[in-house]
Amino acid sequence: MSNADQRPLRIQLWSYNYDPEPTGIGPVSKTWAHAMRARGHDVSVVAAHPHYPSPDWGSRRLPYREQRDGIDVLRLPLWIGRATARERLRQEASFMAAQFAAIPALGRPDVVVVVSPSFPALLPAIVGNRLRGTPWVLWLHDILPDAASVTGLLDEDSKVLRASRALERSAYRHADRIVVLSSAFTDNLAAKGVPAEKLRLIYDPATRVPRGEVTVRSSRTPRILSMGNIGFSQGLASLVGSFEEDPGLTDPDVRLVITGNGLAADDVRATIRTDRVQMLGLVDSDQLERELEQADIALVTQHHEGGEFNIPSKLMNFMMYGLPVLAAVNPRGEVARIVNASGAGWVVDSADPAALPRMIAQIAADAEGQRERSRCARQWASEHFTAEGFARRFDAVLDEVCHSRPAGRRR
């Protein structure tokens, strides 16, 4: 059925993170909301008070409503803290409690889209949508129980992790559809017994669009850009350390520029020995645009040990800007698959940090290879990562869900 044949839906997006948060899921959820509204739907958002990647917006004790670029947003209070595992669990539990309290005021939309993380917020999603009789779609950005185990946030035998596994199974069982952003997620959930007919693979869109004409990139002394959250799952500290210490990468004009912030930022900063590495912290949109325009190579990193539990949205943005991608990741993971399938860059194993500077030296000596990968990055992004194409694919899932329920759920 074409979009022209569909009635507009009243869609509620439950997203822990939302605009004005500059990195992570916030920009993706904002792009989703605007793209779905552009397709004629009535979109509202239930989100936490902005807090990520650092609490730069203060705190609020009570819920409040606001409009952001024409989107109605209900903001829920949060007990903010991420310095320790205990604080992170407390923060997410406070959002879960606020969502439970808000359910009576949320009305009855045609369909609800629930973003995970926040993982504990899946419990009010299950309970609230069951009470309201509302179909819902789980939009899975991280497989949090797996991530918590792999990163050591929670012990595999802990009561919290066992409870998390049970909540995970319940969410998969109750959601009408599950949208995942990588084939690794599809394999993970299928191995856990989730029926294939529930799963839909839709890559996240690029959340930034170049302001000017996209140019083909290349340089003998490349300027390499890393951006976004600097967490432990990126494994950036060991890679930056290898970049600084490698004796074969002697050209002083090769630059690594890091924007963003996060829990592992201090660890990364401690490895910097020269002015070839710059940490700019969080930058505003205009400065980030300049960095994207000036960069020659994009760096995407992921620490891997065990299963893959997320895919960084920065990959889509880098490719939309025509930046060839140097991916220090699991060579068998989804990021590597996209980079290899698109021809948009190079892959090194993040388990071998010394491979990063060796590859940078090879890249610097191959300007034509850089140009070809730059062209491939832009072409692949134009075909796979636009907001319009993403919204069209997501809209088909929502239409499918609403038509699988009894008549009368649509306006």
Secondary structure in CASP SS format (residue, H / E / C, confidence):
PFRMAT SS
TARGET T0000
AUTHOR 0000-0000-0000
METHOD secondary structure of the structure
MODEL  1
M C 1.00
S C 1.00
N H 1.00
A H 1.00
D H 1.00
Q C 1.00
R C 1.00
P C 1.00
L C 1.00
R E 1.00
I E 1.00
Q E 1.00
L E 1.00
W E 1.00
S E 1.00
Y C 1.00
N C 1.00
Y C 1.00
D C 1.00
P C 1.00
E C 1.00
P C 1.00
T C 1.00
G C 1.00
I H 1.00
G H 1.00
P H 1.00
V H 1.00
S H 1.00
K H 1.00
T H 1.00
W H 1.00
A H 1.00
H H 1.00
A H 1.00
M H 1.00
R H 1.00
A H 1.00
R C 1.00
G C 1.00
H C 1.00
D E 1.00
V E 1.00
S E 1.00
V E 1.00
V E 1.00
A E 1.00
A E 1.00
H C 1.00
P C 1.00
H C 1.00
Y C 1.00
P C 1.00
S C 1.00
P C 1.00
D C 1.00
W C 1.00
G C 1.00
S C 1.00
R C 1.00
R C 1.00
L C 1.00
P C 1.00
Y E 1.00
R E 1.00
E E 1.00
Q E 1.00
R E 1.00
D C 1.00
G C 1.00
I E 1.00
D E 1.00
V E 1.00
L E 1.00
R E 1.00
L E 1.00
P C 1.00
L C 1.00
W C 1.00
I C 1.00
G C 1.00
R C 1.00
A C 1.00
T C 1.00
A H 1.00
R H 1.00
E H 1.00
R H 1.00
L H 1.00
R H 1.00
Q H 1.00
E H 1.00
A H 1.00
S H 1.00
F H 1.00
M H 1.00
A H 1.00
A H 1.00
Q H 1.00
F H 1.00
A H 1.00
A H 1.00
I H 1.00
P H 1.00
A H 1.00
L C 1.00
G C 1.00
R C 1.00
P C 1.00
D C 1.00
V E 1.00
V E 1.00
V E 1.00
V E 1.00
V E 1.00
S E 1.00
P C 1.00
S C 1.00
F C 1.00
P C 1.00
A C 1.00
L H 1.00
L H 1.00
P H 1.00
A H 1.00
I H 1.00
V H 1.00
G H 1.00
N H 1.00
R H 1.00
L H 1.00
R H 1.00
G C 1.00
T C 1.00
P C 1.00
W E 1.00
V E 1.00
L E 1.00
W E 1.00
L E 1.00
H C 1.00
D C 1.00
I C 1.00
L H 1.00
P H 1.00
D H 1.00
A H 1.00
A H 1.00
S H 1.00
V H 1.00
T C 1.00
G C 1.00
L C 1.00
L C 1.00
D C 1.00
E C 1.00
D C 1.00
S C 1.00
K H 1.00
V H 1.00
L H 1.00
R H 1.00
A H 1.00
S H 1.00
R H 1.00
A H 1.00
L H 1.00
E H 1.00
R H 1.00
S H 1.00
A H 1.00
Y H 1.00
R H 1.00
H H 1.00
A C 1.00
D C 1.00
R E 1.00
I E 1.00
V E 1.00
V E 1.00
L C 1.00
S C 1.00
S H 1.00
A H 1.00
F H 1.00
T H 1.00
D H 1.00
N H 1.00
L H 1.00
A H 1.00
A H 1.00
K C 1.00
G C 1.00
V C 1.00
P C 1.00
A H 1.00
E H 1.00
K H 1.00
L E 1.00
R E 1.00
L E 1.00
I C 1.00
Y C 1.00
D C 1.00
P C 1.00
A C 1.00
T C 1.00
R C 1.00
V C 1.00
P C 1.00
R C 1.00
G C 1.00
E C 1.00
V C 1.00
T C 1.00
V C 1.00
R C 1.00
S C 1.00
S C 1.00
R C 1.00
T C 1.00
P C 1.00
R E 1.00
I E 1.00
L E 1.00
S E 1.00
M C 1.00
G C 1.00
N C 1.00
I C 1.00
G C 1.00
F H 1.00
S H 1.00
Q H 1.00
G C 1.00
L H 1.00
A H 1.00
S H 1.00
L H 1.00
V H 1.00
G H 1.00
S H 1.00
F H 1.00
E H 1.00
E H 1.00
D C 1.00
P C 1.00
G C 1.00
L C 1.00
T C 1.00
D C 1.00
P C 1.00
D C 1.00
V C 1.00
R E 1.00
L E 1.00
V E 1.00
I E 1.00
T E 1.00
G C 1.00
N C 1.00
G C 1.00
L C 1.00
A C 1.00
A H 1.00
D H 1.00
D H 1.00
V H 1.00
R H 1.00
A H 1.00
T C 1.00
I C 1.00
R C 1.00
T C 1.00
D C 1.00
R C 1.00
V E 1.00
Q E 1.00
M E 1.00
L E 1.00
G E 1.00
L C 1.00
V C 1.00
D C 1.00
S H 1.00
D H 1.00
Q H 1.00
L H 1.00
E H 1.00
R H 1.00
E H 1.00
L H 1.00
E H 1.00
Q H 1.00
A C 1.00
D C 1.00
I E 1.00
A E 1.00
L E 1.00
V E 1.00
T E 1.00
Q C 1.00
H C 1.00
H C 1.00
E C 1.00
G C 1.00
G C 1.00
E C 1.00
F C 1.00
N C 1.00
I C 1.00
P C 1.00
S C 1.00
K H 1.00
L H 1.00
M H 1.00
N H 1.00
F H 1.00
M H 1.00
M H 1.00
Y C 1.00
G C 1.00
L C 1.00
P C 1.00
V E 1.00
L E 1.00
A E 1.00
A E 1.00
V E 1.00
N C 1.00
P C 1.00
R C 1.00
G C 1.00
E H 1.00
V H 1.00
A H 1.00
R H 1.00
I H 1.00
V H 1.00
N H 1.00
A H 1.00
S H 1.00
G C 1.00
A C 1.00
G E 1.00
W E 1.00
V E 1.00
V E 1.00
D E 1.00
S C 1.00
A C 1.00
D C 1.00
P C 1.00
A C 1.00
A H 1.00
L H 1.00
P H 1.00
R H 1.00
M H 1.00
I H 1.00
A H 1.00
Q H 1.00
I H 1.00
A H 1.00
A C 1.00
D C 1.00
A H 1.00
E H 1.00
G H 1.00
Q H 1.00
R H 1.00
E H 1.00
R H 1.00
S H 1.00
R H 1.00
C H 1.00
A H 1.00
R H 1.00
Q H 1.00
W H 1.00
A H 1.00
S H 1.00
E H 1.00
H H 1.00
F C 1.00
T C 1.00
A H 1.00
E H 1.00
G H 1.00
F H 1.00
A H 1.00
R H 1.00
R H 1.00
F H 1.00
D H 1.00
A H 1.00
V H 1.00
L H 1.00
D H 1.00
E H 1.00
V H 1.00
C H 1.00
H H 1.00
S H 1.00
R C 1.00
P C 1.00
A C 1.00
G C 1.00
R C 1.00
R C 1.00
R C 1.00
END
